[in-house]
Amino acid sequence: MNPARRMRIRRAIPTDIPALLALEKQAATAAHWSQEQYEAAFSSEGPARVVLVIEDSGPEDARVQGFIVGRAVREDWEIENIAVAGAARRRGLGTRLLEEFIDLARGRGAQSIFLEVRESNLAARRLYEKHAFVETGRRKRYYREPQEDAIVYRVEFA
Ligand SMILES: CC(C)(COP(=O)(O)OP(=O)(O)OC[C@H]1O[C@@H](n2cnc3c(N)ncnc32)[C@H](O)[C@@H]1OP(=O)(O)O)[C@@H](O)C(=O)NCCC(=O)NCCS
């Protein structure tokens, strides 16, 4: 069976924050948030965010292997981060997270989804392109450490 099929996706809860931070540390190209920023993502104040995790399905071995976080700005949604554990990459987990996020956003009335990604991050760019995201812009020197342009991708559903 495809390994990604044995995993389950669920909404993240605040006790997942240490796992999210650990995953992010393994992923230099991911967006980096502080513990406080993740806590704010679960708070009822501020913009409403969707955080999904993918984990091994067994009750004993449940281990978060990836996550995606995004938010809605009216009908325009943004993917703010996605990361899969280093050892679990290229097995379809990122695809499952992205597809679940897109379904959820569309189910809630999203007309479009956009995101920014490092220009050199070909793994993520190919993943987005496979899901009909198209390049719509560039933000010069958007990232630091190392400095790099961001490519803006967008998918429209209307
Ligand atoms: C981007 C990321 C989430 C993809 O997760 P993943 O579980 O490995 O992705 P999948 O296995 O579902 O791959 C789906 C497709 O993406 C593309 N892809 C994924 N990794 C790739 C790589 N290293 N090189 C080229 N294409 C790649 C391929 O088209 C792949 O399909 P294929 O395996 O059939 O060829 C993962 O590489 C990651 O965590 N990277 C670090 C964090 C990061 O950069 N996040 C993006 C922030 S904008």
The ligand as an ORCA input file, in Angstrom:
! r2SCAN-3c Opt
* xyz 0 1
  C       7.953     20.368      0.069
  C       7.644     19.125      0.928
  C       6.586     19.478      1.962
  C       7.106     18.021      0.001
  O       6.666     16.935      0.811
  P       6.741     15.424      0.326
  O       5.936     14.599      1.272
  O       8.137     15.017      0.112
  O       5.985     15.524     -1.089
  P       5.363     14.361     -1.951
  O       6.022     13.062     -1.644
  O       3.890     14.407     -1.817
  O       5.801     14.820     -3.424
  C       4.848     15.320     -4.363
  C       5.577     15.860     -5.583
  O       6.345     17.013     -5.241
  C       7.539     17.024     -6.050
  N       8.719     16.836     -5.202
  C       8.757     16.512     -3.886
  N      10.040     16.462     -3.457
  C      10.801     16.750     -4.523
  C      12.200     16.883     -4.722
  N      13.076     16.665     -3.709
  N      12.652     17.234     -5.947
  C      11.797     17.446     -6.985
  N      10.450     17.342     -6.864
  C       9.967     16.995     -5.646
  C       7.416     15.865     -7.001
  O       6.730     16.328     -8.145
  C       6.562     14.907     -6.192
  O       5.886     13.962     -6.969
  P       6.638     12.568     -7.352
  O       7.239     12.019     -6.077
  O       5.525     11.737     -7.891
  O       7.684     12.941     -8.356
  C       8.934     18.586      1.606
  O       9.948     18.461      0.638
  C       9.427     19.441      2.749
  O       9.012     19.292      3.902
  N      10.369     20.379      2.451
  C      10.928     21.239      3.492
  C       9.935     22.300      3.946
  C       9.592     23.272      2.836
  O      10.432     23.679      2.057
  N       8.318     23.668      2.775
  C       7.822     24.585      1.778
  C       7.637     25.919      2.369
  S       6.949     27.040      1.147
*
